[in-house]
Structures are given as structure tokens and as C-alpha cells.
Amino acid sequence: MTAFDQTPTETSTTTPARKWLPVLLVAIALAAVGTVGATTTGASSASAAVPVGSVRAPVSLGLAGTFAILSKTGVTDVYASAITGNVGASPITGAAIHLSCPEVTGLIYSVDAAGPACEITAPSLLTTAVGDMGTAYTDAAGRTLPDAIDLGAGEIGGLTLAPGLYKWNTGVTITSDVTLDGGPTDVFIFQISGNITQASATRVTLTGGALAKNVFWQAAGSVAVGTTAHFEGTVLGKSLVALKTGATVDGRLLSQTAVTLQKNTVTEPAL
């Protein structure tokens, strides 16, 4: 048999397979599309059930981030509190800082020689830090496209919150424990048009590796943390920040008016 004679034989043998191959490929492709569609639908359903906030950049604190407590009009204290981190007040005189030196593991900065015996007079540093505090407040308040608005009508006790931007046109109350669940790089920003009021013996808890340094509470009103309650994150307060007896904070208290303490523990998180 010649080479020419072999060609039709080979062709007649392979033609059926070639004929069905496109059909098989189309069927496989359709099956794959169906599988992907099912997976995507499942993921969407899960996301709807447990909202996950969009990725947010942390609020830049500038020099204010080097303070555990920073105030414009002073820090009052019912002895004894335990502050880990720096403390400062400006433009008020250092005499308005009522913490004693043994209560602070860190430095106490004032604008003049008045105040605690261990104070460091640093008006320029404080001016910059207080300016950065105001800039941070404006940054947090100005973030757009919130992931939730007026969640729980302002009552967030009992909730587990994912990372993201939350906005309230009212105050926020915490009458039972609240959990912030996220990873070590996830950011939580809370924009609050009124006060923050946390009930006694309640806790703000971080889970999943979330860090206090990435939690920011911007409050246009006052902030009150109840007796023996525990709070997490940086407070950017337009008004008074008041800790009741025995309350503890893993975070920063940055107030554009005063900070009041009553036998409290405040621990500044690492930047």
C-alpha cells in the first residue's frame, strides 16, 4: 500500500474522535462555568450573612501616637492610676496634669515648669502633637463610604463587628460586651456624631489577632467608660474623655478637652 493509500485509512479512523472533540470541550467548559457560578453564589450568601468591611488605611496619628494620654485642658486623677506610655497637656499649664510621677511609666510633658516633679517642659513638641491629634480627628471624621450607618440604632452591645468603617448620626452605647473580630492588619474606624457611653463591667474585646493600634473611635461628643469596664482602641474625642473607677483601656485617650481618671489602667499600644 502506498503512502497515498494509507492517508484515507488514517483519516477514516481519527475523524470520529475529531468530530466529537469540540462537543466534549464545550461540555467541560459549561460544567466548569456551572461550578464556578455555584461557588460564587455560595460566597455571596456567606458575605451577606456576615458582612465584611472594605479594606481601610489606619488613621495617621503623627506625634500624637506617641502618647497614651494627650489633652488640651488637663488630666485629673483619683489616685492611684497606672499609665503605660507618655502623658501630655497643651496649651493648658502643666499644673493641670494631676498625675503623680510614680503613676506613669513613660514621660510627662508640659508647656511650662509647673506640674508633676518629673515633667519635661516641651511646648513645641506638645504643639505639634496636639496639632496632629486634631488632624487625626479630622481624618477619621472625614472618611467616606461607610460599611454600615447607624448600626443597631447606636446600641452595639452584644455584637461582633468585622473590620471596616462604621458611622452613627447619634451616640453609641455599649450595654453588654462587644467583639471586634479581625486580623493584625485589619482596621476599624468608628465615626460617632454624639457620645460614647460604655456600661460598667462590660468589655470591648479583640479577636482573630486584631490589634488595638488599628481601632479608632472618633466621637464628636463625650466618652464615658463605666466602672471596671474594659475598652480597646484609640479615642479621638472632641470633648471630655472620662474613665470611671477601675476602668481599663488598651489604647490611647486623645481629647480636645479634658481626660478624667479614677484608679484606672491605660496601656498605650505599640505603633
DAKA-V547928 format. One record per residue. N is the residue number from 1. RES is the residue in one letter. SS is DSSP state (H for helix, E for strand, C for the rest). Layout:
n = <N,N>
res = <RES,RES>
ss = <SS,SS>
This chain:
n = <1,2,3,4,5,6,7,8,9,10,11,12,13,14,15,16,17,18,19,20,21,22,23,24,25,26,27,28,29,30,31,32,33,34,35,36,37,38,39,40,41,42,43,44,45,46,47,48,49,50,51,52,53,54,55,56,57,58,59,60,61,62,63,64,65,66,67,68,69,70,71,72,73,74,75,76,77,78,79,80,81,82,83,84,85,86,87,88,89,90,91,92,93,94,95,96,97,98,99,100,101,102,103,104,105,106,107,108,109,110,111,112,113,114,115,116,117,118,119,120,121,122,123,124,125,126,127,128,129,130,131,132,133,134,135,136,137,138,139,140,141,142,143,144,145,146,147,148,149,150,151,152,153,154,155,156,157,158,159,160,161,162,163,164,165,166,167,168,169,170,171,172,173,174,175,176,177,178,179,180,181,182,183,184,185,186,187,188,189,190,191,192,193,194,195,196,197,198,199,200,201,202,203,204,205,206,207,208,209,210,211,212,213,214,215,216,217,218,219,220,221,222,223,224,225,226,227,228,229,230,231,232,233,234,235,236,237,238,239,240,241,242,243,244,245,246,247,248,249,250,251,252,253,254,255,256,257,258,259,260,261,262,263,264,265,266,267,268,269,270,271>
res = <M,T,A,F,D,Q,T,P,T,E,T,S,T,T,T,P,A,R,K,W,L,P,V,L,L,V,A,I,A,L,A,A,V,G,T,V,G,A,T,T,T,G,A,S,S,A,S,A,A,V,P,V,G,S,V,R,A,P,V,S,L,G,L,A,G,T,F,A,I,L,S,K,T,G,V,T,D,V,Y,A,S,A,I,T,G,N,V,G,A,S,P,I,T,G,A,A,I,H,L,S,C,P,E,V,T,G,L,I,Y,S,V,D,A,A,G,P,A,C,E,I,T,A,P,S,L,L,T,T,A,V,G,D,M,G,T,A,Y,T,D,A,A,G,R,T,L,P,D,A,I,D,L,G,A,G,E,I,G,G,L,T,L,A,P,G,L,Y,K,W,N,T,G,V,T,I,T,S,D,V,T,L,D,G,G,P,T,D,V,F,I,F,Q,I,S,G,N,I,T,Q,A,S,A,T,R,V,T,L,T,G,G,A,L,A,K,N,V,F,W,Q,A,A,G,S,V,A,V,G,T,T,A,H,F,E,G,T,V,L,G,K,S,L,V,A,L,K,T,G,A,T,V,D,G,R,L,L,S,Q,T,A,V,T,L,Q,K,N,T,V,T,E,P,A,L>
ss = <C,C,H,H,H,H,H,H,H,H,H,H,H,H,H,H,H,H,H,H,H,H,H,H,H,H,H,H,H,H,H,H,H,H,H,H,H,H,H,H,H,H,H,H,H,H,H,H,H,C,C,C,C,C,C,C,C,C,C,C,C,H,H,H,H,H,E,E,E,E,E,C,C,C,E,E,E,E,C,C,C,E,E,E,C,E,E,E,E,C,C,C,C,H,H,H,E,C,C,C,H,H,H,E,E,C,C,E,E,E,C,C,C,C,C,C,C,C,C,E,E,C,H,H,H,H,H,H,H,H,H,H,H,H,H,H,H,H,H,H,H,H,C,C,C,C,C,E,E,C,H,H,H,H,E,C,C,C,C,E,E,E,C,E,E,E,E,E,C,C,C,E,E,E,C,C,C,E,E,E,E,C,C,C,C,C,C,E,E,E,E,E,C,C,C,E,E,E,C,C,C,C,E,E,E,E,E,C,C,C,C,H,H,H,E,E,E,E,E,C,C,C,E,E,E,C,C,C,C,E,E,E,E,E,E,E,E,C,C,C,E,E,E,C,C,C,C,E,E,E,E,E,E,E,E,C,C,C,E,E,E,E,C,C,E,E,E,C,C,C,C>
